Amino acid sequence: GQARYFSSRNNHGNAGGDSDNNDPKRTEYRSRSTNDPEISTKFFQGSEARQARLHEALQSIGVDPEDLLHLPEFRGSAALRTYNSFVLPRSEGALAMAEQPHRAAIVANSISFLLREHISHQEEWLRNHDRSLQEAEDQLNGPRNPITLVLDDIRSAHNVGNIIRFAEAARCESVYLCGSMTPAPPHPKVLKTALGAAEYIPYESFGSA
């Protein structure tokens, strides 16, 4: 089969070649809390101590923080966003709250709930995906085209969804989602842009290409 390779390293995270990125009139958004180096440094200070407290709180309730940080199925999840918001707050108020004595335990419980919810949604998606793939195979007239699309560190969920939609329309054999930043179904933005195609294309997630 053939492989087609897409990477944000060649297109700065935009597989669709969005012309807006080349518009000199386009105004870049800059966060008031992180644009100033002094403010950013202040928020970063103490991050290792906050991370240690949160890891201890997570481990005390049976959650492995290394799984949350490194397993591909948790990329872009609400649980990971909650983790990052505690370790690296982006405002004075968030920093003050993160430094409260019992805040790590509260955040750990919130992360645990979000992980259970995320895993439940993942399992439901996989069950439905398997059924949809079987329905697609039953309806196909002949085999899929021997083409595999490799998406390596494509940051944009919208671009991933568009490529999955293309892969389904072209009856590609499979899509490989690689790297630490490439979002995968059932990421909401991927599903929204794929317009139902993600249910009917075989795909796999890998740590790297």
Disulfide bonds with the S-S distance in Angstrom:
none
